[in-house]
Amino acid sequence: MKVHFIVHEAFEAPGAYETWVRERGHQATYSRVHAHEPLPGSIADIDLLVVMGGPQSPSTTREECPHFDAAAEQALIAACAAADKAVVGVCLGAQLIGAALGARHAHSPEKEIGKFPIVLTADGKVNDKFKHVGDVLESGHWHSDMPGLTDSAKVIAYSQGCPRQIIEYGNLVYGFQCHMEFTPEVVELLIAAAETELATLASHRFVQQPATLRVHDWQAMNGQLFVFLDRLMQAYAAQ
């Protein structure tokens, strides 16, 4: 399988998604837009598009962030979805999927940074790609916004601080507001980029500080992500 990553910032790395690609023997290509690498000119060589997170939003303009072209990314996402490619968005990526399909992103009721449980909805519990998760999953978080919902979207999971953690936009299109790709290395990159900001957020009930963030074990969560990705690609291959 050919997996293409859109990476908005060096500190919003693909993490466990890259581990899955490597372990499964898939082929990875990249648009590191923070390094001014272009988006793909064609979707022909994409089986799975993975759109990573970032501090931007779907409404961020080129004037505000010259290396981020929200309209171009949304067009690419929409083209992949229309062509029955598999698409996964993480955080900002999830918000861009919603926007590409006609839904407006919104602010989350709570800022969440750290490791907190997400709870599967009734739709999530009967979804074949998430049956392995059980009712509750401890997941990584680093956000203050959440993706919009289209008329056909299904909320797969929510958290105490955010009602839209995993969204199914279609059989092959999913948005993850949560960060199941976190690894110790990715968390260190995020801490280095936001350590000053984290200190100002100490009073927020769903914001953990660096000492706590560094002791979390992310491996079980990563394993749950791998099962989802395996089942997503099985569905893609079966169409």
Buried (B, 14 or more C-beta within 10 A) or exposed (E): BBBBBBBBBEBBBBBBBBBBBEEEEBEBEBBBBBEEEEEBEEBEEBBBBBBBBBBBBBEBEEEEBEBBBBEEBBEBBBBBBEEEBBBBBBBBBBBBBBBBBEBEBBEBBBBBBBBBEBBBBEBBBEBEBBEEBEEEBBBBBBBBBBBBBBEEBBBBBBBBBBBBBBBBBBBBBBBBBBBBBBBBEBBBBBBEBBEEEBEEBEEBEBBBBBEEBEEBEBEEBBEBBBBBBBBBBEBBEEE
